[in-house]
Structure formats: C-alpha cells, structure tokens
C-alpha cells in the first residue's frame, strides 16, 4: 500500500514536468486550438478571395486598397501562425494598418435602380467587389474578437486582440470608399430627432472618486 501511494505521488509530480517538457508550443487548450484553426482558415479564405477580386476590379483606387490590405493581411497571418505554433513573441510583432482614405462622409440618399442578385459573374462591378471585401473585413473583425476572448495562451491572446483594430480600420477604409462612390448611402435623421436622441442621456456620478 505504501509503495502504491509512493508511485501515485511520483506520477503526480511527474505530470507537470512532462507537460513542461512539451514546450510552449503545446500551451493551448482544446477549445483554443479549434478556434485558432477556424480563425487561421478564415484568414486564408479571405486572402484567397482577395486574389479572385484583384483579377476583375477595374477602379485603380479600389485595386490599390485591395493590394495594400492583402500585403498587411499576409504579414498578420504570418505573425499569428508563428505565435500559434511557438507560443512565443513573433519575430515581426503586430503592425498597425493605416488607411489612405480621408474621413469625409456623405450623408443622405439618392434614388437609384432597385438591386437584385446578379445572374452572372460578368455582371459583377467594383461596387460588388468592394461590398464583398467589406463583408470579409467586418466578419474577420468579429471572428478575431470572439477568438481572442477564448485564448488561454497570453501571447496569442494579445496578438489576436491587437489585430482587431486593424480589421476595423480596413472596414472603415472600404466603407469610406463605398460612401464616396455612392455605393454605401447613409440616411440621416432630421435635426429635431437627432437632437432628441443626442440629449437622451446624461453622465452618471462616479462612485469613490475624490
């Protein structure tokens, strides 16, 4: 009985050592592994879709946005994959995406032809491709956020979390492009309704502040 207890104690003390010997690359829980695979696969799919769009985009401004975003996404992908595989800080840390659109937004709507699904790839326009791209960036922003809160590896958690603002910035760049060209119109409330909604809240007193 004493020998059995000693063996159990030895096994218990050996387990953390064995886990430690596996290296930091194994510092991932099962749920984290599945989320990481889904996220990385999503990035691959997004970049591959961008390659398809690049062949058909006519507007050089939109083509420039796509190529800048593709270059940034490639580095972001490499950074995430490296930290996922090693559990360590990557050689190239998370970068900051800087869009080239200005922040001017046009409000109001104009009547146009009713839209319906295209019946042929030949009907796709730059409006379609910019909408597809915006859908990808918005979806990836949500995917990164959801994945980050499920990460237990601190390095990977930080890198994925720090990548969210970049996807938001890419989304905003595409929105501004679409808005400027009349693809993404913004209805606006009248002045009275706008003012009523703006004044619907007031600041709360902060507790324990001196």
N, C-alpha and C positions, 0 to 999 in steps of 0.2 A: 504494500500500500504506500509506504514511504517512497519507494523507487518510482511508483506511478505518479505520485504528486510532484516529485522532482522533475520527471520527464515533462509533465504538463507545464511546470514553471519555466523549464528551459525552452519549450516550444513557444510559450507566450513571450518570452524575452527575445526570441529569435525572429519573430514575425516582423517587428518594426525594423530590425536590421536588414532583413531580406527585402522589405519594401524600400528601404533607403538605398540598397544596392542596385535597385532597378533604375535609379537615376531620375532626374527631374522630368524627363520626357514622359514618364508614366504618372505624373502628378495631375491626373484628370479623372473625375468621376464618370460613371457610365452615361449619365444624363448629359454631362458636359461634352462628352465625346460625340454623342449623337447630334447635339445642337451644333457643334463645330463642323461636323461633316455636312450638315444641311446648309450652314452658312457659307462654307467654302465652296460647296457645289453651286450655291446661288450666285456667288461672285463669278465663277467660271461661266455659268449660263449667261449672266449679264454681259460679260466681256465678249462672249461669242455672238450674242445678239447684236452688239455694237458693230462687230465686224460685218454682219449682214447689212446693217443700215448704211454703213460707210460706202458701200458699193452703189447705193441708189440715191443718196442725198445730193441735191442739186445746189442748194444755197451754201456758199463757201463759209459764211458765218457759222451756220449750224455744223458744217463739217469740221470747222476749227474747234468748236465746243466738244464735239464727239471725240476728236483726236486728243485734245488736252485731257478730257475725262478718262479716256482709255489709258493714256500714259500714267495718270495718277492711280487709277484702279489697279494697274499691273503692279506698281510698287506696293500699294496697300495689300494686295493679295499676297505678294512675296513676304511682306512683314508678318502678316497673320499666320501664314503657313509655317514660317520659321519659328515663331514663338509657340505655335501649337505643337510642333514636333520636338522642340528642345525644352520648353518651359522656362526659357531664359530671355533676357532682353535681346531683341533682334539687332543685327548689325546696322540696319537702317531703321531708325525709330519712326513712329507715326509722323507723317508730314501734315502740312496744312494746305488744303486746297484753296486757291484764290481765283475766283471767277473774274471775268473781264467785262461783264455786263455792268452798266450803271444801275442805280436803284430807282430810276424813274418808272412809275406805274401809271398806266392809263385806266381811268375809271369810266364806267358807262358801257352800254351795249348798243350794238347796231344790228338791225335785222339782216339776215342772210338766208341762203338756201338751207332748208332743213337737211339734217345729216342722216345718213343711214349707213349700215356696214358696207364696205367695199366688196365688190363681187370678184375682183381680180387684183393680183399683186401689181399689175400695171397701173392700177388706179391710185396706188399709194403716192402721197405727196410729202413734202417736207413737214407739213402740219401733222401728218400721220406719224412720221418718224420722230419728230420732237415729242409728240404725245407718248409714243412707246418708250422713249428714253426717260421721260419724266415719271412714267409708271414704274420703271425699273429703279430709279434713284429713290423714289418715295417708299417703295416696297423694301428696298435694302436698308433704308434708314430705320424702318420699323423692325426688320429682321435683326439688325445689329443690336438695337436696344433690347429686344427680347432675349437675345443670346447672352448679352453682357450680364444681365441680372441672374443668369443661370450658371455662370462660370465660377469654379472654385479656385482655379489657378490664378494667382494675383496678377501675374504678368499678362497673360492672355486676356483677363478681365479688363485690365486697364487699356490695352491696345484696342480691343473691340469697342469699349466705351468711348475712347478718344476718337474713333473713326466715325462715330455718329454725326458730329457737327460737319464733317466733310461731305457726307451724303446729303445733309440738309442744305449745304451751300450749293452742291451740284443741282439739287432740286430747284432751288431758288433761281439759279442761273437759267435753267431751262424754262421756268415759269416766266421770267422776265423776257426771255427771247420770244416765247409764245405770245405774251401780252403785247409786246411791241409790234408784232406782226398781225395782231388781231385774232390769233388762234385761241387765246385764253382771255375771254372778256370778263370784266368784273362789275356786276350790278352794284349800285350804291344806294343806301337809304337816303331819304330826304333829310334836310337839316334838322327838323324837329325830332324825328325818330332817332336820328344819330345822337343828338344831344341828350334825349331822354335815356338812352341806353348807356351813354358815357357817364351820366350822373347817377346811375342806379346803385352805385357802391360808394362806401366811404371807408377810410382806414380804420383798422382795429387798434385799440390800445395794446401796447406791448407789455406783457407781464414781467415783473422782476427787473425792469430796465431803470437805471438811475442816471 
